[in-house]
């Protein structure tokens, strides 16, 4: 079986999943085709171009190269990161449709807010009518992804909930818990990520020992520092610049909780997956796709920004409740639900369901 994935960049969030796929006995070849190696946005976040083992990588192919990829891999199964998004993806989609190739789409929900959201609705409705007939299956990221493509009229039987499946290097022994609850946030400091709003809520909780370490930068940095100073919590909230990806993942062993309080579209939220795979618990907003994988009183707590007091209640539960699972239990659950190996096995079951005789597989993080 030959599997070809078409993406915008060589994403570190795809690396271990594709490597795990390449090691499966039924897979003869995995190819990743990208338009760019990396974007300036990701470079600023400390990303480097990852090296993929046992995966062939093709960067910025010409129209002729794209045609050759299809002609040399006639029976391959293609997964495109979006439908006709960008020059390369559009050419790949058109080529696959023309050849009546086997094709799926890996898609996040799009932002439906405001006037731009209404225009996107029109665009995606047009795409459904014009293009979706060529797509055999959708890997829809998070609950909102599933809702998006169901609402657009795609056959629910061929929509599969999807995550960014990753594997991380975890130490055999985690640092023992301290008296203070230790939290980590890593990412852009901007309105859509909700971190300033979360810190403002956190500041209202008095007389509870905690630390929150924030790694990142962005337009809300000064606002965040002002909230911290105005509420006299400079001894509890610390700021650090973006770290390289591997360095950041290694930092998870210093914490008990990972925080992702997004207020705007957040397709999945890989930092939470990274935390869970290291045995951390998670507190995140219901907007995040990864909230689907959070179980109250087990591996974290989810709050809803639309519900008054919900965030503060979640913070209280995090700081006061000891009923959650231990690190080892959370880590083991995450390995079975969100790891690269789990994603590879799930993907092959999806392929068997679409092109073979297999039943539609259960969602890994619901097991």
TIMILUM-949144 format. One line per 8 residues: for each residue z, x negated, y negated of N, C-alpha, C. Coordinates in steps of 0.1 Angstrom, whole numbers. Example, Ala and Ser with C-alpha at 12.3 -4.5 7.8 and 13.67 -1.06 7.14 Angstrom:
2
78/-132/57/78/-123/45/78/-132/33  71/-128/22/71/-137/11/79/-129/0
//
This chain:
367
0/-8/12/0/0/0/0/-9/-12  -9/-6/-21/-10/-14/-34/-5/-5/-45  4/-10/-53/10/-2/-64/7/-9/-77  2/-2/-87/-2/-8/-100/5/0/-111  13/-7/-119/20/-1/-130/14/-6/-144  11/4/-152/5/1/-165/16/4/-176  20/-7/-184/30/-6/-193/27/-12/-206  34/-9/-217/32/-15/-230/35/-30/-230
47/-34/-224/51/-48/-224/57/-51/-211  59/-64/-209/66/-69/-196/81/-66/-199  86/-54/-195/99/-50/-198/109/-55/-188  120/-60/-194/131/-65/-185/137/-53/-178  135/-41/-183/141/-29/-176/132/-25/-164  121/-31/-162/112/-28/-151/112/-40/-141  117/-51/-145/115/-64/-137/121/-62/-123  134/-59/-122/140/-59/-108/135/-48/-100
132/-36/-106/126/-25/-98/113/-29/-92  104/-35/-100/91/-39/-94/93/-50/-83  102/-59/-86/105/-69/-76/110/-63/-63  119/-53/-64/124/-47/-52/113/-39/-45  104/-33/-52/92/-26/-46/83/-36/-38  81/-47/-44/72/-57/-38/78/-62/-24  91/-61/-22/97/-65/-10/98/-55/1  94/-42/-2/94/-32/8/83/-34/18
86/-32/31/77/-35/42/63/-28/40  63/-16/35/51/-8/34/42/-12/22  47/-21/14/40/-24/1/33/-38/3  20/-38/1/13/-51/3/12/-59/-10  11/-51/-22/10/-58/-35/15/-49/-46  21/-55/-56/26/-48/-68/19/-56/-80  13/-48/-88/7/-54/-100/12/-47/-112  16/-55/-123/20/-49/-135/10/-53/-146
4/-43/-152/-6/-46/-163/0/-42/-176  0/-51/-186/6/-47/-199/-3/-50/-210  -1/-43/-221/-9/-46/-233/-4/-58/-241  9/-60/-241/15/-72/-248/26/-78/-239  28/-90/-241/39/-96/-233/53/-91/-238  54/-90/-251/67/-85/-257/64/-81/-271  73/-73/-277/72/-68/-291/82/-75/-300  79/-77/-313/89/-83/-322/102/-75/-322
102/-62/-320/114/-54/-319/123/-59/-308  117/-61/-296/125/-66/-285/130/-80/-287  121/-88/-293/125/-102/-295/138/-103/-304  138/-94/-314/149/-94/-323/162/-89/-317  161/-82/-305/172/-78/-298/177/-88/-287  170/-100/-287/174/-111/-278/167/-111/-265  156/-103/-264/148/-103/-252/139/-115/-251  137/-120/-239/127/-130/-237/117/-124/-227
105/-130/-226/95/-125/-216/100/-128/-202  103/-117/-194/108/-120/-181/98/-125/-171  102/-133/-162/93/-138/-151/95/-130/-139  85/-123/-134/86/-114/-122/82/-122/-110  90/-121/-100/88/-127/-87/81/-118/-77  70/-123/-71/62/-115/-61/55/-103/-67  53/-103/-80/46/-93/-87/35/-100/-96  23/-95/-94/12/-100/-102/12/-94/-116
12/-102/-126/12/-97/-140/-1/-100/-147  -7/-90/-153/-19/-91/-161/-17/-87/-175  -20/-95/-185/-17/-92/-199/-29/-90/-207  -29/-80/-215/-40/-76/-224/-54/-77/-218  -57/-69/-207/-70/-70/-201/-81/-63/-210  -93/-69/-208/-104/-63/-215/-109/-51/-208  -118/-43/-213/-124/-32/-206/-130/-36/-193  -136/-47/-193/-143/-52/-181/-132/-56/-170
-121/-62/-175/-110/-65/-165/-104/-53/-160  -102/-43/-168/-96/-30/-163/-105/-24/-153  -118/-24/-155/-127/-18/-145/-126/-26/-132  -125/-39/-133/-124/-47/-121/-111/-45/-114  -100/-43/-121/-87/-40/-114/-89/-27/-105  -96/-17/-110/-98/-5/-102/-108/-7/-91  -118/-15/-93/-128/-17/-83/-123/-25/-71  -114/-35/-75/-108/-44/-65/-96/-38/-57
-91/-27/-62/-80/-20/-56/-82/-5/-55  -92/-2/-47/-97/12/-47/-87/22/-42  -78/18/-33/-68/27/-27/-54/26/-34  -54/19/-45/-41/17/-51/-35/30/-57  -22/30/-59/-15/41/-66/-11/36/-80  -16/43/-90/-14/38/-104/-3/47/-111  6/40/-118/16/47/-126/14/42/-141  11/51/-150/9/48/-164/21/52/-172
25/43/-181/37/46/-189/33/54/-201  30/67/-198/25/76/-209/10/79/-207  5/90/-212/-8/95/-211/-16/92/-223  -26/83/-222/-35/79/-233/-27/75/-245  -17/66/-243/-9/61/-254/-13/46/-256  -20/43/-267/-24/29/-269/-38/26/-263  -44/16/-268/-58/13/-264/-59/10/-249  -51/1/-244/-52/-3/-230/-49/9/-221
-38/17/-224/-34/28/-215/-45/39/-215  -51/41/-227/-62/51/-227/-74/46/-219  -78/34/-219/-89/29/-211/-85/30/-196  -73/26/-193/-68/27/-179/-68/42/-174  -63/51/-182/-63/65/-178/-77/70/-176  -86/67/-185/-100/72/-184/-107/67/-172  -104/54/-169/-111/47/-158/-105/54/-145  -92/56/-144/-86/62/-132/-91/76/-130
-92/84/-141/-97/98/-140/-111/98/-135  -120/89/-141/-134/89/-138/-136/85/-123  -128/77/-118/-129/73/-104/-121/82/-94  -115/92/-100/-107/101/-92/-96/93/-84  -90/84/-91/-79/76/-84/-66/83/-83  -57/77/-76/-44/83/-74/-35/78/-85  -30/88/-93/-23/84/-106/-11/93/-108  -1/86/-113/12/92/-118/15/88/-132
24/94/-139/28/90/-152/43/89/-153  48/77/-158/62/75/-161/64/78/-175  71/89/-178/72/94/-192/86/98/-196  90/94/-208/102/98/-214/99/111/-222  110/119/-225/107/130/-234/103/125/-248  95/133/-255/92/130/-269/101/137/-278  102/132/-290/111/137/-301/104/150/-306  111/161/-305/105/174/-310/111/178/-323
119/170/-330/126/173/-342/116/174/-354  118/183/-363/111/184/-376/96/187/-375  89/184/-386/75/187/-386/67/178/-377  71/165/-376/64/156/-367/66/161/-352  77/167/-349/80/172/-336/70/183/-333  68/192/-342/59/203/-340/44/198/-338  41/187/-345/27/182/-344/26/175/-330  37/169/-325/37/163/-312/36/174/-301
42/185/-304/41/197/-294/26/200/-293  19/201/-304/5/205/-303/-3/194/-296  0/181/-299/-7/170/-292/-4/171/-277  8/172/-273/11/172/-258/6/185/-251  6/196/-259/-1/208/-253/-15/205/-250  -22/199/-260/-36/196/-258/-38/186/-246  -29/176/-245/-29/167/-234/-28/174/-221  -19/184/-220/-17/191/-208/-30/198/-203
-36/205/-213/-49/212/-210/-60/203/-206  -61/192/-214/-73/183/-212/-71/173/-201  -59/167/-200/-58/155/-192/-49/156/-179  -39/165/-180/-29/165/-169/-34/168/-155  -46/175/-155/-52/178/-142/-55/166/-133  -56/155/-140/-59/142/-133/-46/135/-128  -35/140/-132/-22/133/-128/-16/140/-116  -13/132/-106/-7/137/-94/8/140/-94
15/132/-103/30/133/-103/35/127/-116  46/132/-121/53/127/-132/67/122/-128  69/109/-132/83/104/-132/89/106/-145  97/117/-146/102/121/-159/116/116/-162  118/108/-172/131/101/-175/141/111/-180  152/112/-173/163/121/-178/161/136/-177  171/143/-179/170/158/-179/160/163/-189  160/157/-201/151/161/-212/136/158/-208
134/147/-201/121/144/-196/116/155/-186  124/159/-177/121/170/-168/118/183/-175  127/186/-185/125/198/-193/111/198/-201  108/186/-206/96/184/-214/84/188/-206  82/182/-195/70/183/-187/70/196/-179  81/202/-177/82/215/-171/77/226/-182  82/224/-194/79/233/-205/64/233/-208  58/221/-206/44/219/-209/35/225/-198
41/230/-187/34/237/-177/30/228/-165  35/216/-164/32/208/-152/39/213/-140  33/213/-129/39/218/-116/53/212/-114  64/220/-114/77/214/-111/78/207/-98  70/211/-88/71/204/-75/66/190/-76  59/187/-86/54/173/-87/60/165/-99  71/171/-104/79/164/-114/92/158/-107  94/145/-109/105/138/-103/114/132/-113
127/136/-113/136/129/-123/136/114/-121  136/107/-132/135/92/-131/145/86/-140  149/73/-136/157/65/-144/151/51/-146  157/43/-153/153/29/-153/162/22/-143  157/20/-131/164/14/-121/165/-1/-122  176/-7/-122/178/-21/-124/188/-27/-115  188/-40/-113/199/-47/-107/203/-58/-116  216/-60/-116/223/-70/-124/231/-80/-116
233/-92/-121/242/-101/-114/256/-98/-117  264/-94/-107/278/-90/-110/287/-100/-103  298/-104/-110/307/-114/-104/315/-108/-92  319/-115/-83/327/-110/-71/340/-104/-75  346/-110/-86/359/-105/-91/358/-103/-106  362/-91/-110/362/-87/-124/375/-91/-130  375/-94/-143/388/-98/-150/397/-86/-149  410/-89/-146/420/-77/-145/421/-70/-158
423/-57/-156/425/-48/-168/437/-52/-177  435/-51/-190/446/-54/-199/451/-41/-204  462/-42/-212/468/-29/-217/459/-22/-226  452/-28/-234/443/-22/-243/430/-18/-236  425/-6/-239/412/-2/-234/401/-10/-241  392/-16/-233/382/-25/-239/368/-18/-238  361/-17/-249/348/-10/-250/338/-19/-255  325/-17/-250/314/-25/-255/303/-15/-259
297/-18/-271/284/-12/-275/274/-23/-278  262/-22/-273/252/-31/-276/239/-24/-279  233/-27/-291/220/-21/-294/218/-21/-309  208/-14/-314/206/-12/-328/217/-5/-335  220/-9/-347/230/-2/-355/222/7/-365  219/19/-360/211/28/-368/216/42/-366  212/51/-374/217/65/-374/214/71/-360  202/70/-354/199/76/-342/208/72/-330
214/60/-331/222/55/-320/237/60/-321  240/66/-333/253/73/-334/265/65/-334  264/52/-335/275/43/-334/285/44/-346  279/46/-358/288/47/-370/296/60/-369  289/71/-364/296/84/-363/307/83/-352  304/75/-341/314/74/-331/326/66/-336  324/55/-343/335/47/-348/343/55/-358  337/63/-366/345/72/-375/354/81/-367
349/86/-356/358/95/-347/369/86/-341  365/75/-336/375/66/-330/386/62/-340  383/60/-352/392/56/-362/403/67/-364  401/79/-361/411/90/-363/421/90/-352  419/82/-341/429/81/-330/439/70/-334  451/74/-336/461/65/-340/470/61/-328  476/49/-329/486/44/-320/482/43/-306  469/41/-304/464/38/-290/458/24/-290
462/16/-280/456/3/-280/442/3/-274  433/-3/-282/419/-4/-277/412/-15/-285  401/-20/-280/392/-28/-287/377/-23/-285  369/-24/-295/355/-21/-294/347/-32/-299  339/-39/-291/331/-50/-295/317/-45/-296  311/-47/-308/297/-42/-311/288/-54/-312  277/-54/-304/267/-64/-304/254/-58/-309  249/-64/-320/237/-58/-325/236/-60/-340
226/-53/-345/223/-53/-360/214/-42/-363  213/-39/-376/205/-28/-381/209/-22/-394  202/-12/-398/205/-6/-412/219/0/-414  226/3/-403/239/9/-404/251/-1/-403  247/-14/-403/258/-24/-401/268/-24/-413  263/-23/-425/273/-23/-436/281/-10/-436  275/1/-433/282/13/-432/293/12/-422  290/7/-410/300/5/-400/311/-4/-404
308/-15/-410/319/-24/-415/328/-17/-426  322/-9/-434/330/-1/-444/339/9/-437  334/16/-427/342/25/-419/354/18/-413  352/7/-407/362/-1/-401/372/-6/-411  367/-11/-423/377/-16/-433/385/-5/-439  378/6/-442/385/18/-449/396/24/-440  394/23/-427/404/28/-417/413/18/-412  413/6/-417/422/-5/-413/422/-7/-398
410/-8/-392/409/-10/-377/401/-23/-375  402/-32/-385/395/-45/-383/400/-53/-372  413/-51/-368/418/-58/-356/414/-52/-343  407/-40/-344/403/-34/-331/388/-34/-329  380/-34/-340/366/-33/-339/360/-46/-344  352/-53/-335/346/-66/-338/331/-65/-337  325/-73/-346/310/-73/-347/304/-87/-342  294/-86/-335/287/-98/-330/272/-96/-331
264/-106/-332/249/-105/-333/244/-102/-319  231/-98/-319/224/-96/-306/226/-109/-297  227/-107/-284/228/-118/-275/215/-117/-266  212/-128/-260/201/-128/-250/205/-119/-239  195/-113/-232/198/-102/-223/208/-107/-212  205/-118/-206/214/-123/-195/228/-125/-199  229/-131/-212/243/-133/-217/250/-120/-220  243/-110/-224/249/-97/-227/254/-91/-214
245/-91/-204/249/-84/-191/262/-91/-186  263/-104/-187/274/-112/-182/287/-108/-189  286/-103/-202/297/-99/-210/304/-87/-204  297/-79/-196/303/-66/-192/316/-68/-184  318/-79/-178/330/-82/-170/342/-82/-179  341/-83/-192/352/-84/-201/357/-70/-206  350/-59/-201/352/-46/-206/356/-36/-195  361/-24/-200/364/-13/-191/354/-2/-193
349/0/-205/340/11/-208/328/6/-216  317/13/-213/305/11/-221/302/23/-229  298/22/-242/297/33/-251/282/34/-255  277/47/-255/264/50/-259/264/64/-266  267/65/-279/269/78/-286/256/83/-293  245/82/-288/232/85/-295/232/99/-301  227/100/-313/225/113/-319/211/118/-320  202/109/-316/187/113/-315/182/109/-302
170/113/-299/163/110/-286/167/96/-280  172/96/-268/174/84/-261/170/86/-247  158/82/-243/152/86/-230/162/84/-218  168/72/-217/177/69/-207/190/63/-212  189/50/-215/201/43/-220/205/33/-209  198/22/-208/200/12/-197/213/5/-198  219/4/-210/231/-3/-211/242/4/-203  241/17/-202/251/24/-193/249/21/-179
236/21/-174/233/17/-160/239/3/-158  237/-6/-167/242/-20/-165/257/-20/-164  264/-12/-172/278/-11/-172/283/-5/-159  277/6/-154/281/12/-141/279/2/-130  268/-5/-130/266/-15/-119/276/-26/-119  283/-28/-130/293/-38/-131/307/-31/-130  307/-19/-126/320/-12/-124/327/-6/-136  320/-6/-148/326/0/-160/324/15/-159
332/22/-167/331/36/-169/322/38/-182  317/49/-184/308/52/-196/313/64/-204  312/63/-217/313/74/-226/300/75/-233  293/87/-232/280/88/-239/278/102/-243  268/104/-252/265/117/-257/255/124/-247  255/137/-247/247/145/-238/232/142/-241  229/137/-253/215/134/-257/209/123/-248  217/114/-243/212/103/-235/208/107/-222
196/103/-217/192/106/-204/201/102/-193  208/91/-195/217/86/-185/230/94/-183  232/104/-193/244/113/-192/243/121/-179  231/123/-173/229/130/-161/236/123/-149  238/110/-151/244/102/-140/259/100/-142  265/106/-152/279/105/-155/287/117/-150  297/114/-141/305/125/-136/319/124/-141  324/135/-147/337/135/-153/348/133/-142
358/125/-146/369/121/-137/364/112/-126  352/107/-127/347/97/-117/343/84/-124  331/85/-131/326/72/-137/324/73/-152  330/83/-158/330/84/-173/331/98/-178  327/100/-191/328/113/-197/316/114/-207  311/127/-208/300/130/-217/305/139/-227  300/137/-240/303/147/-250/291/152/-257  292/162/-265/281/169/-271/283/169/-286
275/162/-294/276/161/-308/275/175/-314  268/184/-308/267/198/-314/279/206/-312  289/201/-304/301/209/-302/312/202/-310  318/209/-320/328/203/-328/340/198/-320  344/186/-323/356/180/-316/353/175/-302  341/176/-297/338/171/-284/339/156/-283  334/149/-293/335/134/-292/349/130/-292  357/135/-301/371/131/-302/379/134/-289
375/146/-283/381/149/-270/378/139/-259  365/134/-259/360/124/-250/368/111/-252  369/107/-265/377/95/-268/391/96/-263  397/108/-265/411/110/-260/412/108/-245  402/114/-238/402/113/-223/400/98/-219  392/91/-226/390/77/-223/402/69/-225  410/72/-235/421/64/-238/434/68/-231  434/80/-226/446/86/-220/446/89/-205
434/90/-200/433/96/-186/431/84/-176  439/84/-166/438/74/-155/432/79/-142  425/91/-143/421/97/-131/407/93/-126  401/83/-134/387/79/-130/388/70/-118  376/68/-112/375/59/-100/377/45/-104  381/37/-94/383/22/-97/369/15/-98  370/3/-103/357/-5/-106/349/-6/-93  355/-10/-82/347/-12/-70/340/0/-65
346/12/-67/340/25/-62/329/28/-71  330/26/-84/319/29/-94/308/20/-91  311/7/-89/300/-2/-87/292/1/-74  299/5/-64/292/8/-51/284/21/-53  289/31/-59/281/43/-62/269/39/-70  270/31/-80/259/28/-88/248/20/-81  252/11/-71/243/4/-63/234/14/-55  240/25/-50/233/35/-42/225/44/-51
228/45/-64/221/55/-72/212/50/-83  215/38/-88/208/33/-100/202/19/-99  204/13/-88/200/-1/-86/185/-1/-84  179/-13/-85/165/-15/-83/161/-12/-69  169/-15/-59/167/-12/-45/167/3/-43  176/10/-49/177/25/-48/164/31/-54  160/26/-65/148/31/-72/136/29/-64  134/17/-57/123/14/-49/122/23/-37
133/26/-31/133/35/-19/130/49/-24  135/53/-35/133/67/-40/118/68/-44  112/58/-50/98/58/-54/89/60/-42  92/53/-31/83/54/-19/85/67/-13  96/73/-14/98/87/-9/90/97/-17  89/94/-30/81/103/-39/66/102/-35  62/89/-32/48/87/-28/45/94/-15  54/94/-6/52/100/7/52/115/5
59/120/-4/59/135/-7/46/139/-13  40/131/-22/28/135/-29/16/132/-20  15/121/-13/3/117/-6/5/118/9  17/120/14/19/121/28/25/134/33  34/134/42/41/146/48/55/147/44  61/137/36/75/137/33/79/149/24  92/153/26/98/163/17/101/157/4  103/166/-6/106/161/-20/120/155/-19
122/142/-23/134/135/-21/145/140/-31  158/139/-27/169/142/-36/170/132/-47  175/135/-58/177/126/-70/189/116/-66  186/103/-66/196/94/-61/210/95/-68  211/97/-81/224/98/-88/231/111/-86  224/121/-79/231/133/-76/237/133/-62  236/122/-55/241/122/-41/256/118/-42
//
